Amino acid sequence: EPIQERFFRPHFLQAPGDLTVQEGKLCRMDCKASVSGLPTPDLSWQLNGRPIRPDSSHKMLVRENGVHSLIIEPVTSRDAGIYTCIASNRAGENTFSLELTVAAKEIQKAPVFIEKLQNTGVTEGFPVRLECRISGEPSPQIFWKKENESLTYNTDRVSMHQDNYGYICLLIQGATKEDAGWYTVSAKNEAGIVSCTARLDVYTQWQQPPQTTKPKKVRPSASRYAALCDQGLDIKAAFQPEANPVHLTVQPGLVESDDL
């Protein structure tokens, strides 16, 4: 007797779950259908119940291992919705569904300095901060360098800080002569990179000269003068002479004479 050919309804061995894809990116949906007999099922895709036709941004591929793919590139807001894959043959059909959510396109802005690093001087042994402010979308990565050496980790004395408002700081506790030099801060994101360089000078601590029996008159320093002028003070009032001039007056009872 002739053997009657048997047909079996297809079923899915592999199916994706719900997806969230950013607008403008690529979306790929992979599935694999299998049957216990012939014929091999046909696959079709629907979006919100409407058939999807291949076009410039929607492609349907079949690999040798039996994996079927729906590829959408670039994804737009119109691609959001419920996707249904239908596998069918003579014995029947099987389906699976998933929801594709399209996230708004991420705004990208190259990093830019709102406030740049400034050349700074500090007395040896004192703390110092190298500060700047940077903006960018997405939030940029920050990199510090001293001369040609990268600063990659914090120590008890030198630490790098960053907040949610774009303020960047390199803090040095107890500056030494070895800390002097050129410092560069760089900010990088997907949209670009920007850098800024400034110099740190470390001065030797000023020593008080020993007191002698006769004090010497010290001329006011330029910094003292500048500080007082910035405060709107009278420089003459700030530095009074050590002694007022003697004013000679003619006292009553004294008689002028040609002999004097």
DRENPA-3360 file (N, C-alpha, C; in nm, 2 decimals, always signed):
BEGIN
1 = EPIQERFF = +0.08/-0.12/+0.00/+0.00/+0.00/+0.00/+0.09/+0.13/+0.00 ~ +0.05/+0.22/-0.07/+0.12/+0.35/-0.07/+0.12/+0.41/+0.07 ~ +0.24/+0.47/+0.11/+0.25/+0.53/+0.24/+0.19/+0.67/+0.22 ~ +0.09/+0.70/+0.31/+0.03/+0.83/+0.30/+0.12/+0.94/+0.36 ~ +0.14/+1.05/+0.29/+0.23/+1.16/+0.34/+0.15/+1.23/+0.45 ~ +0.22/+1.26/+0.56/+0.16/+1.33/+0.67/+0.22/+1.47/+0.68 ~ +0.13/+1.56/+0.71/+0.16/+1.70/+0.73/+0.14/+1.75/+0.87 ~ +0.23/+1.84/+0.92/+0.22/+1.88/+1.05/+0.22/+2.04/+1.06;
9 = RPHFLQAP = +0.14/+2.09/+1.15/+0.14/+2.23/+1.17/+0.27/+2.29/+1.22 ~ +0.32/+2.40/+1.16/+0.45/+2.45/+1.21/+0.45/+2.50/+1.35 ~ +0.56/+2.51/+1.41/+0.58/+2.57/+1.54/+0.71/+2.64/+1.55 ~ +0.72/+2.74/+1.64/+0.84/+2.82/+1.65/+0.94/+2.77/+1.75 ~ +1.06/+2.75/+1.71/+1.17/+2.71/+1.80/+1.24/+2.83/+1.86 ~ +1.23/+2.94/+1.80/+1.29/+3.07/+1.85/+1.21/+3.19/+1.81 ~ +1.18/+3.27/+1.91/+1.10/+3.39/+1.88/+1.15/+3.50/+1.98 ~ +1.16/+3.63/+1.93/+1.20/+3.74/+2.02/+1.09/+3.79/+2.10;
17 = GDLTVQEG = +1.13/+3.86/+2.21/+1.03/+3.93/+2.30/+1.02/+4.07/+2.25 ~ +0.95/+4.15/+2.34/+0.93/+4.29/+2.31/+1.06/+4.36/+2.30 ~ +1.06/+4.46/+2.21/+1.19/+4.54/+2.19/+1.17/+4.69/+2.20 ~ +1.27/+4.76/+2.25/+1.28/+4.90/+2.25/+1.40/+4.94/+2.17 ~ +1.38/+5.02/+2.06/+1.49/+5.07/+1.98/+1.48/+5.22/+1.96 ~ +1.60/+5.28/+1.96/+1.61/+5.42/+1.95/+1.59/+5.46/+1.80 ~ +1.51/+5.57/+1.79/+1.48/+5.62/+1.65/+1.61/+5.65/+1.57 ~ +1.62/+5.60/+1.45/+1.73/+5.62/+1.37/+1.83/+5.50/+1.37;
25 = KLCRMDCK = +1.81/+5.41/+1.46/+1.90/+5.29/+1.48/+1.84/+5.17/+1.39 ~ +1.91/+5.06/+1.40/+1.87/+4.94/+1.33/+1.80/+4.85/+1.43 ~ +1.69/+4.79/+1.38/+1.61/+4.69/+1.45/+1.61/+4.56/+1.38 ~ +1.64/+4.45/+1.45/+1.64/+4.31/+1.39/+1.56/+4.22/+1.47 ~ +1.46/+4.15/+1.41/+1.38/+4.05/+1.47/+1.41/+3.92/+1.41 ~ +1.46/+3.82/+1.49/+1.50/+3.69/+1.44/+1.40/+3.59/+1.50 ~ +1.36/+3.49/+1.41/+1.28/+3.38/+1.46/+1.32/+3.26/+1.38 ~ +1.28/+3.14/+1.43/+1.31/+3.01/+1.37/+1.19/+2.92/+1.38;
33 = ASVSGLPT = +1.13/+2.88/+1.27/+1.01/+2.79/+1.27/+1.06/+2.65/+1.22 ~ +0.99/+2.55/+1.28/+1.02/+2.41/+1.24/+0.89/+2.33/+1.23 ~ +0.90/+2.23/+1.15/+0.79/+2.13/+1.13/+0.85/+1.99/+1.13 ~ +0.76/+1.90/+1.17/+0.81/+1.76/+1.18/+0.80/+1.69/+1.04 ~ +0.74/+1.76/+0.94/+0.73/+1.70/+0.81/+0.73/+1.81/+0.70 ~ +0.69/+1.77/+0.59/+0.69/+1.87/+0.48/+0.54/+1.92/+0.46 ~ +0.53/+2.03/+0.39/+0.63/+2.12/+0.34/+0.68/+2.22/+0.44 ~ +0.80/+2.28/+0.41/+0.85/+2.39/+0.49/+0.76/+2.51/+0.49;
41 = PDLSWQLN = +0.73/+2.56/+0.61/+0.63/+2.67/+0.62/+0.68/+2.80/+0.56 ~ +0.59/+2.88/+0.51/+0.61/+3.01/+0.46/+0.59/+3.11/+0.58 ~ +0.68/+3.22/+0.59/+0.67/+3.32/+0.69/+0.63/+3.45/+0.63 ~ +0.55/+3.52/+0.70/+0.51/+3.66/+0.67/+0.50/+3.74/+0.80 ~ +0.51/+3.87/+0.78/+0.51/+3.97/+0.89/+0.40/+4.07/+0.88 ~ +0.34/+4.11/+0.99/+0.24/+4.21/+0.99/+0.27/+4.31/+1.10 ~ +0.23/+4.44/+1.07/+0.24/+4.54/+1.17/+0.10/+4.60/+1.20 ~ +0.06/+4.58/+1.33/-0.08/+4.62/+1.36/-0.18/+4.56/+1.27;
49 = GRPIRPDS = -0.16/+4.43/+1.23/-0.26/+4.36/+1.14/-0.24/+4.39/+1.00 ~ -0.15/+4.47/+0.95/-0.13/+4.50/+0.81/+0.00/+4.43/+0.76 ~ -0.01/+4.37/+0.65/+0.11/+4.30/+0.59/+0.23/+4.40/+0.57 ~ +0.35/+4.35/+0.60/+0.47/+4.44/+0.58/+0.53/+4.39/+0.44 ~ +0.55/+4.49/+0.36/+0.61/+4.46/+0.23/+0.76/+4.51/+0.23 ~ +0.85/+4.43/+0.17/+0.99/+4.47/+0.16/+1.00/+4.60/+0.09 ~ +1.09/+4.69/+0.14/+1.12/+4.82/+0.08/+1.26/+4.86/+0.12 ~ +1.29/+4.99/+0.10/+1.43/+5.03/+0.12/+1.47/+5.02/+0.27;
57 = SHKMLVRE = +1.37/+5.03/+0.36/+1.40/+5.03/+0.50/+1.35/+4.90/+0.57 ~ +1.28/+4.82/+0.50/+1.23/+4.69/+0.56/+1.28/+4.57/+0.47 ~ +1.36/+4.49/+0.53/+1.41/+4.37/+0.46/+1.38/+4.24/+0.53 ~ +1.36/+4.14/+0.45/+1.33/+4.00/+0.51/+1.43/+3.91/+0.46 ~ +1.51/+3.85/+0.55/+1.62/+3.76/+0.52/+1.59/+3.62/+0.57 ~ +1.65/+3.52/+0.50/+1.64/+3.38/+0.55/+1.79/+3.32/+0.55 ~ +1.84/+3.28/+0.66/+1.97/+3.22/+0.66/+1.97/+3.07/+0.64 ~ +2.08/+3.01/+0.62/+2.09/+2.87/+0.59/+2.04/+2.78/+0.71;
65 = NGVHSLII = +2.06/+2.84/+0.83/+2.02/+2.76/+0.95/+1.87/+2.77/+0.98 ~ +1.80/+2.83/+0.89/+1.65/+2.84/+0.90/+1.60/+2.96/+0.98 ~ +1.69/+3.05/+1.02/+1.65/+3.17/+1.10/+1.60/+3.27/+1.00 ~ +1.48/+3.32/+1.02/+1.42/+3.43/+0.95/+1.43/+3.56/+1.02 ~ +1.47/+3.67/+0.95/+1.49/+3.80/+1.01/+1.41/+3.90/+0.94 ~ +1.35/+3.99/+1.02/+1.30/+4.12/+0.97/+1.39/+4.23/+1.02 ~ +1.44/+4.30/+0.92/+1.54/+4.41/+0.95/+1.48/+4.54/+0.91 ~ +1.48/+4.64/+1.01/+1.43/+4.77/+0.98/+1.54/+4.87/+1.01;
73 = EPVTSRDA = +1.58/+4.95/+0.91/+1.69/+5.05/+0.92/+1.67/+5.16/+0.82 ~ +1.65/+5.28/+0.87/+1.65/+5.32/+1.01/+1.51/+5.31/+1.06 ~ +1.50/+5.29/+1.20/+1.37/+5.28/+1.26/+1.32/+5.43/+1.28 ~ +1.19/+5.44/+1.25/+1.12/+5.57/+1.27/+1.00/+5.55/+1.36 ~ +0.94/+5.66/+1.40/+0.82/+5.65/+1.50/+0.71/+5.57/+1.43 ~ +0.70/+5.57/+1.30/+0.59/+5.49/+1.23/+0.61/+5.34/+1.24 ~ +0.73/+5.30/+1.28/+0.75/+5.15/+1.29/+0.71/+5.10/+1.43 ~ +0.67/+5.18/+1.52/+0.63/+5.13/+1.65/+0.49/+5.06/+1.64;
81 = GIYTCIAS = +0.47/+4.96/+1.72/+0.34/+4.89/+1.72/+0.36/+4.74/+1.75 ~ +0.26/+4.66/+1.72/+0.25/+4.52/+1.75/+0.29/+4.44/+1.62 ~ +0.40/+4.37/+1.62/+0.44/+4.29/+1.51/+0.40/+4.14/+1.53 ~ +0.35/+4.08/+1.42/+0.30/+3.94/+1.42/+0.37/+3.87/+1.31 ~ +0.44/+3.76/+1.35/+0.50/+3.67/+1.25/+0.41/+3.55/+1.23 ~ +0.38/+3.51/+1.11/+0.29/+3.40/+1.07/+0.36/+3.30/+1.00 ~ +0.37/+3.18/+1.05/+0.43/+3.06/+0.98/+0.32/+2.97/+0.94 ~ +0.31/+2.94/+0.81/+0.19/+2.86/+0.76/+0.24/+2.75/+0.66;
89 = NRAGENTF = +0.17/+2.64/+0.66/+0.19/+2.54/+0.56/+0.05/+2.47/+0.54 ~ +0.05/+2.36/+0.47/-0.08/+2.29/+0.44/-0.15/+2.25/+0.56 ~ -0.08/+2.21/+0.67/-0.14/+2.16/+0.79/-0.20/+2.27/+0.88 ~ -0.16/+2.39/+0.86/-0.21/+2.50/+0.94/-0.11/+2.61/+0.96 ~ -0.12/+2.68/+1.06/-0.03/+2.80/+1.09/-0.01/+2.82/+1.24 ~ +0.10/+2.89/+1.26/+0.13/+2.93/+1.40/+0.18/+3.07/+1.40 ~ +0.16/+3.15/+1.51/+0.20/+3.29/+1.51/+0.27/+3.32/+1.64 ~ +0.35/+3.43/+1.64/+0.39/+3.49/+1.77/+0.38/+3.64/+1.74;
97 = SLELTVAA = +0.37/+3.72/+1.85/+0.36/+3.86/+1.84/+0.46/+3.93/+1.94 ~ +0.50/+4.05/+1.91/+0.58/+4.13/+2.00/+0.55/+4.27/+1.98 ~ +0.59/+4.36/+2.08/+0.57/+4.50/+2.07/+0.70/+4.57/+2.05 ~ +0.71/+4.66/+1.95/+0.82/+4.74/+1.92/+0.80/+4.88/+1.97 ~ +0.88/+4.93/+2.07/+0.87/+5.06/+2.11/+0.98/+5.14/+2.05 ~ +0.95/+5.26/+2.00/+1.06/+5.34/+1.93/+1.09/+5.46/+2.03 ~ +1.21/+5.46/+2.08/+1.25/+5.57/+2.18/+1.29/+5.69/+2.09 ~ +1.26/+5.81/+2.15/+1.30/+5.93/+2.09/+1.45/+5.94/+2.06;
105 = KEIQKAPV = +1.48/+6.00/+1.95/+1.62/+6.01/+1.91/+1.70/+6.09/+2.01 ~ +1.82/+6.04/+2.05/+1.90/+6.11/+2.15/+1.96/+6.23/+2.09 ~ +1.95/+6.34/+2.16/+2.01/+6.47/+2.12/+2.16/+6.46/+2.15 ~ +2.24/+6.49/+2.04/+2.39/+6.48/+2.06/+2.44/+6.62/+2.04 ~ +2.52/+6.67/+2.14/+2.59/+6.79/+2.13/+2.74/+6.77/+2.17 ~ +2.83/+6.82/+2.08/+2.97/+6.80/+2.11/+3.00/+6.88/+2.24 ~ +3.10/+6.83/+2.32/+3.14/+6.90/+2.44/+3.19/+7.04/+2.41 ~ +3.16/+7.14/+2.50/+3.21/+7.27/+2.49/+3.24/+7.33/+2.63;
113 = FIEKLQNT = +3.34/+7.41/+2.64/+3.38/+7.47/+2.77/+3.29/+7.59/+2.80 ~ +3.22/+7.59/+2.91/+3.15/+7.70/+2.96/+3.25/+7.79/+3.04 ~ +3.33/+7.73/+3.12/+3.44/+7.80/+3.19/+3.57/+7.71/+3.17 ~ +3.68/+7.78/+3.12/+3.80/+7.71/+3.09/+3.89/+7.70/+3.21 ~ +3.99/+7.61/+3.21/+4.09/+7.61/+3.31/+4.17/+7.74/+3.31 ~ +4.21/+7.79/+3.42/+4.29/+7.91/+3.44/+4.43/+7.88/+3.49 ~ +4.53/+7.96/+3.44/+4.66/+7.95/+3.50/+4.65/+7.98/+3.65 ~ +4.72/+7.90/+3.73/+4.70/+7.91/+3.88/+4.84/+7.90/+3.94;
121 = GVTEGFPV = +4.85/+7.98/+4.05/+4.97/+7.97/+4.14/+4.93/+7.94/+4.28 ~ +5.02/+7.86/+4.35/+4.99/+7.82/+4.49/+5.12/+7.82/+4.56 ~ +5.11/+7.85/+4.69/+5.23/+7.84/+4.78/+5.25/+7.69/+4.82 ~ +5.38/+7.65/+4.82/+5.41/+7.51/+4.85/+5.35/+7.47/+4.98 ~ +5.29/+7.35/+4.98/+5.22/+7.30/+5.10/+5.08/+7.33/+5.12 ~ +5.02/+7.42/+5.03/+4.88/+7.46/+5.04/+4.80/+7.38/+4.94 ~ +4.67/+7.36/+4.96/+4.59/+7.30/+4.86/+4.56/+7.39/+4.74 ~ +4.53/+7.33/+4.62/+4.49/+7.40/+4.51/+4.39/+7.33/+4.42;
129 = RLECRISG = +4.30/+7.40/+4.36/+4.20/+7.34/+4.27/+4.21/+7.39/+4.13 ~ +4.22/+7.30/+4.03/+4.21/+7.34/+3.89/+4.07/+7.31/+3.85 ~ +3.99/+7.41/+3.81/+3.85/+7.40/+3.79/+3.81/+7.44/+3.65 ~ +3.70/+7.38/+3.60/+3.64/+7.43/+3.47/+3.50/+7.38/+3.47 ~ +3.42/+7.42/+3.37/+3.29/+7.37/+3.35/+3.26/+7.33/+3.20 ~ +3.20/+7.22/+3.18/+3.18/+7.16/+3.05/+3.04/+7.12/+3.03 ~ +2.99/+7.14/+2.90/+2.85/+7.09/+2.87/+2.86/+7.00/+2.75 ~ +2.77/+6.91/+2.73/+2.76/+6.82/+2.61/+2.65/+6.72/+2.63;
137 = EPSPQIFW = +2.60/+6.67/+2.52/+2.50/+6.56/+2.52/+2.54/+6.45/+2.43 ~ +2.55/+6.33/+2.48/+2.53/+6.29/+2.62/+2.65/+6.34/+2.70 ~ +2.64/+6.32/+2.83/+2.74/+6.37/+2.92/+2.87/+6.31/+2.89 ~ +2.97/+6.40/+2.86/+3.10/+6.35/+2.81/+3.19/+6.29/+2.92 ~ +3.28/+6.20/+2.87/+3.38/+6.14/+2.96/+3.49/+6.24/+2.98 ~ +3.55/+6.25/+3.10/+3.65/+6.34/+3.13/+3.79/+6.28/+3.15 ~ +3.89/+6.34/+3.09/+4.03/+6.28/+3.10/+4.12/+6.39/+3.15 ~ +4.21/+6.36/+3.24/+4.31/+6.46/+3.29/+4.45/+6.41/+3.25;
145 = KKENESLT = +4.54/+6.51/+3.22/+4.68/+6.48/+3.19/+4.76/+6.59/+3.26 ~ +4.88/+6.54/+3.31/+4.98/+6.64/+3.35/+5.10/+6.62/+3.26 ~ +5.13/+6.73/+3.19/+5.23/+6.72/+3.08/+5.19/+6.61/+2.98 ~ +5.26/+6.49/+2.97/+5.22/+6.39/+2.88/+5.17/+6.26/+2.96 ~ +5.15/+6.28/+3.09/+5.12/+6.16/+3.17/+4.97/+6.17/+3.21 ~ +4.90/+6.06/+3.18/+4.75/+6.06/+3.22/+4.73/+6.04/+3.37 ~ +4.64/+6.11/+3.42/+4.60/+6.09/+3.56/+4.47/+6.00/+3.56 ~ +4.49/+5.87/+3.59/+4.38/+5.78/+3.57/+4.31/+5.74/+3.70;
153 = YNTDRVSM = +4.37/+5.77/+3.82/+4.30/+5.73/+3.94/+4.33/+5.83/+4.05 ~ +4.24/+5.83/+4.15/+4.26/+5.92/+4.27/+4.35/+5.87/+4.37 ~ +4.42/+5.96/+4.44/+4.51/+5.92/+4.55/+4.46/+6.01/+4.67 ~ +4.52/+5.99/+4.78/+4.49/+6.07/+4.90/+4.52/+6.21/+4.88 ~ +4.62/+6.24/+4.79/+4.66/+6.38/+4.77/+4.61/+6.44/+4.65 ~ +4.59/+6.37/+4.54/+4.54/+6.42/+4.41/+4.42/+6.35/+4.37 ~ +4.31/+6.42/+4.36/+4.18/+6.36/+4.33/+4.10/+6.44/+4.22 ~ +4.02/+6.36/+4.14/+3.95/+6.42/+4.03/+3.80/+6.42/+4.07;
161 = HQDNYGYI = +3.73/+6.53/+4.04/+3.59/+6.53/+4.08/+3.50/+6.59/+3.97 ~ +3.37/+6.55/+3.97/+3.28/+6.59/+3.86/+3.14/+6.58/+3.92 ~ +3.05/+6.68/+3.89/+2.92/+6.68/+3.94/+2.82/+6.68/+3.82 ~ +2.69/+6.68/+3.85/+2.59/+6.67/+3.75/+2.56/+6.80/+3.67 ~ +2.63/+6.91/+3.71/+2.61/+7.04/+3.65/+2.72/+7.08/+3.56 ~ +2.82/+6.98/+3.53/+2.93/+7.00/+3.44/+3.05/+7.06/+3.50 ~ +3.05/+7.08/+3.63/+3.17/+7.13/+3.70/+3.28/+7.02/+3.71 ~ +3.40/+7.05/+3.67/+3.51/+6.95/+3.68/+3.62/+7.01/+3.76;
169 = CLLIQGAT = +3.68/+6.93/+3.85/+3.78/+6.98/+3.94/+3.89/+6.88/+3.96 ~ +4.02/+6.93/+3.96/+4.13/+6.85/+4.00/+4.18/+6.91/+4.13 ~ +4.18/+6.83/+4.24/+4.21/+6.88/+4.37/+4.35/+6.83/+4.41 ~ +4.44/+6.91/+4.45/+4.57/+6.87/+4.50/+4.59/+6.92/+4.64 ~ +4.61/+6.83/+4.73/+4.63/+6.86/+4.87/+4.77/+6.87/+4.90 ~ +4.82/+6.99/+4.96/+4.96/+7.00/+4.99/+5.05/+7.00/+4.87 ~ +5.04/+7.11/+4.79/+5.11/+7.12/+4.66/+5.26/+7.11/+4.69 ~ +5.33/+7.04/+4.60/+5.48/+7.03/+4.60/+5.53/+7.09/+4.47;
177 = KEDAGWYT = +5.66/+7.11/+4.47/+5.73/+7.16/+4.35/+5.70/+7.06/+4.23 ~ +5.69/+6.93/+4.26/+5.67/+6.83/+4.15/+5.53/+6.85/+4.09 ~ +5.44/+6.92/+4.15/+5.31/+6.93/+4.10/+5.30/+7.04/+3.99 ~ +5.40/+7.13/+3.99/+5.40/+7.24/+3.89/+5.41/+7.18/+3.75 ~ +5.35/+7.25/+3.66/+5.35/+7.21/+3.52/+5.22/+7.24/+3.44 ~ +5.21/+7.18/+3.32/+5.09/+7.21/+3.24/+4.99/+7.09/+3.26 ~ +4.87/+7.13/+3.28/+4.76/+7.03/+3.30/+4.66/+7.05/+3.19 ~ +4.61/+6.94/+3.14/+4.51/+6.93/+3.03/+4.39/+6.85/+3.07;
185 = VSAKNEAG = +4.27/+6.91/+3.05/+4.15/+6.83/+3.07/+4.08/+6.82/+2.94 ~ +4.03/+6.70/+2.91/+3.97/+6.67/+2.78/+3.83/+6.61/+2.81 ~ +3.73/+6.64/+2.73/+3.59/+6.59/+2.74/+3.56/+6.53/+2.60 ~ +3.50/+6.41/+2.61/+3.47/+6.33/+2.49/+3.34/+6.27/+2.49 ~ +3.25/+6.28/+2.39/+3.13/+6.20/+2.37/+3.12/+6.16/+2.23 ~ +3.00/+6.10/+2.19/+2.99/+6.05/+2.05/+2.99/+6.17/+1.95 ~ +2.96/+6.29/+1.99/+2.96/+6.40/+1.90/+3.09/+6.47/+1.88 ~ +3.19/+6.45/+1.97/+3.31/+6.52/+1.95/+3.40/+6.52/+2.07;
193 = IVSCTARL = +3.51/+6.59/+2.07/+3.61/+6.60/+2.18/+3.66/+6.74/+2.19 ~ +3.69/+6.79/+2.31/+3.74/+6.92/+2.33/+3.84/+6.92/+2.44 ~ +3.95/+7.00/+2.44/+4.05/+7.00/+2.54/+4.09/+7.14/+2.58 ~ +4.14/+7.16/+2.70/+4.19/+7.29/+2.75/+4.31/+7.26/+2.84 ~ +4.41/+7.36/+2.83/+4.53/+7.34/+2.90/+4.56/+7.47/+2.98 ~ +4.62/+7.45/+3.10/+4.66/+7.56/+3.19/+4.78/+7.52/+3.27 ~ +4.85/+7.62/+3.32/+4.97/+7.60/+3.39/+4.95/+7.62/+3.54 ~ +5.01/+7.53/+3.62/+5.01/+7.54/+3.77/+5.16/+7.57/+3.81;
201 = DVYTQWQQ = +5.17/+7.68/+3.88/+5.30/+7.72/+3.94/+5.30/+7.70/+4.09 ~ +5.40/+7.64/+4.14/+5.41/+7.62/+4.29/+5.53/+7.70/+4.34 ~ +5.50/+7.80/+4.43/+5.60/+7.89/+4.49/+5.65/+7.84/+4.62 ~ +5.78/+7.87/+4.64/+5.84/+7.84/+4.77/+5.78/+7.92/+4.88 ~ +5.76/+7.86/+5.00/+5.70/+7.94/+5.11/+5.79/+8.05/+5.15 ~ +5.73/+8.17/+5.17/+5.81/+8.29/+5.21/+5.85/+8.28/+5.35 ~ +5.98/+8.30/+5.38/+6.03/+8.29/+5.52/+6.05/+8.43/+5.58 ~ +6.00/+8.44/+5.71/+6.01/+8.57/+5.78/+6.16/+8.59/+5.82;
209 = PPQTTKPK = +6.22/+8.71/+5.78/+6.36/+8.73/+5.81/+6.38/+8.76/+5.96 ~ +6.49/+8.72/+6.01/+6.52/+8.74/+6.16/+6.52/+8.89/+6.19 ~ +6.46/+8.92/+6.31/+6.46/+9.06/+6.36/+6.59/+9.11/+6.40 ~ +6.63/+9.23/+6.36/+6.75/+9.29/+6.40/+6.72/+9.40/+6.51 ~ +6.83/+9.46/+6.56/+6.81/+9.56/+6.67/+6.74/+9.68/+6.61 ~ +6.78/+9.72/+6.49/+6.72/+9.83/+6.42/+6.63/+9.79/+6.31 ~ +6.50/+9.80/+6.32/+6.41/+9.75/+6.21/+6.43/+9.83/+6.09 ~ +6.43/+9.76/+5.98/+6.45/+9.82/+5.85/+6.31/+9.86/+5.79;
217 = KVRPSASR = +6.31/+9.97/+5.72/+6.19/+10.02/+5.66/+6.17/+9.93/+5.53 ~ +6.05/+9.87/+5.52/+6.02/+9.78/+5.40/+5.92/+9.86/+5.31 ~ +5.96/+9.86/+5.19/+5.87/+9.92/+5.09/+5.75/+9.83/+5.06 ~ +5.63/+9.89/+5.06/+5.51/+9.81/+5.03/+5.52/+9.73/+4.90 ~ +5.48/+9.60/+4.90/+5.49/+9.52/+4.78/+5.38/+9.56/+4.68 ~ +5.40/+9.52/+4.56/+5.30/+9.55/+4.45/+5.17/+9.48/+4.48 ~ +5.17/+9.36/+4.54/+5.05/+9.29/+4.56/+4.97/+9.35/+4.67 ~ +5.04/+9.41/+4.77/+4.97/+9.47/+4.88/+4.90/+9.60/+4.82;
225 = YAALCDQG = +4.97/+9.67/+4.74/+4.92/+9.79/+4.68/+4.80/+9.76/+4.59 ~ +4.81/+9.65/+4.51/+4.69/+9.61/+4.43/+4.57/+9.57/+4.51 ~ +4.60/+9.50/+4.62/+4.49/+9.45/+4.70/+4.42/+9.57/+4.77 ~ +4.49/+9.67/+4.81/+4.43/+9.79/+4.87/+4.35/+9.87/+4.77 ~ +4.41/+9.88/+4.65/+4.34/+9.96/+4.54/+4.21/+9.89/+4.50 ~ +4.21/+9.76/+4.50/+4.09/+9.68/+4.46/+3.98/+9.71/+4.57 ~ +4.02/+9.73/+4.69/+3.93/+9.76/+4.80/+3.88/+9.90/+4.80 ~ +3.94/+9.98/+4.72/+3.90/+10.12/+4.71/+3.96/+10.20/+4.83;
233 = LDIKAAFQ = +4.07/+10.16/+4.88/+4.14/+10.23/+5.00/+4.24/+10.33/+4.94 ~ +4.27/+10.43/+5.02/+4.37/+10.53/+4.99/+4.51/+10.47/+5.02 ~ +4.59/+10.46/+4.92/+4.72/+10.40/+4.95/+4.80/+10.48/+5.05 ~ +4.78/+10.61/+5.05/+4.86/+10.70/+5.15/+4.81/+10.67/+5.29 ~ +4.68/+10.65/+5.30/+4.62/+10.62/+5.43/+4.66/+10.48/+5.48 ~ +4.68/+10.39/+5.39/+4.72/+10.26/+5.43/+4.86/+10.25/+5.48 ~ +4.95/+10.33/+5.42/+5.09/+10.32/+5.46/+5.13/+10.46/+5.52 ~ +5.10/+10.48/+5.65/+5.14/+10.61/+5.71/+5.29/+10.62/+5.73;
241 = PEANPVHL = +5.34/+10.74/+5.71/+5.48/+10.75/+5.74/+5.51/+10.73/+5.89 ~ +5.63/+10.69/+5.92/+5.66/+10.65/+6.06/+5.65/+10.77/+6.15 ~ +5.68/+10.89/+6.11/+5.67/+11.00/+6.19/+5.62/+11.12/+6.12 ~ +5.53/+11.20/+6.18/+5.48/+11.32/+6.12/+5.58/+11.43/+6.12 ~ +5.59/+11.51/+6.01/+5.68/+11.62/+6.01/+5.65/+11.72/+6.13 ~ +5.76/+11.78/+6.18/+5.75/+11.87/+6.29/+5.71/+12.01/+6.24 ~ +5.61/+12.07/+6.29/+5.56/+12.20/+6.24/+5.61/+12.30/+6.34 ~ +5.70/+12.40/+6.29/+5.75/+12.50/+6.38/+5.66/+12.62/+6.38;
249 = TVQPGLVE = +5.63/+12.67/+6.50/+5.55/+12.78/+6.52/+5.62/+12.88/+6.61 ~ +5.59/+13.01/+6.59/+5.65/+13.11/+6.67/+5.57/+13.12/+6.80 ~ +5.64/+13.10/+6.91/+5.57/+13.11/+7.04/+5.57/+13.25/+7.09 ~ +5.47/+13.29/+7.16/+5.47/+13.42/+7.22/+5.58/+13.44/+7.32 ~ +5.63/+13.56/+7.32/+5.74/+13.59/+7.41/+5.88/+13.58/+7.35 ~ +5.89/+13.52/+7.23/+6.01/+13.52/+7.16/+6.03/+13.64/+7.07 ~ +6.15/+13.70/+7.07/+6.17/+13.82/+7.00/+6.27/+13.80/+6.89 ~ +6.23/+13.83/+6.77/+6.32/+13.81/+6.66/+6.44/+13.91/+6.67;
257 = SDDL = +6.55/+13.87/+6.62/+6.67/+13.95/+6.63/+6.76/+13.92/+6.52 ~ +6.83/+14.02/+6.47/+6.92/+14.00/+6.36/+7.04/+13.91/+6.41 ~ +7.06/+13.90/+6.54/+7.17/+13.82/+6.59/+7.14/+13.67/+6.58 ~ +7.01/+13.63/+6.57/+6.98/+13.49/+6.57/+7.02/+13.43/+6.43;
% end
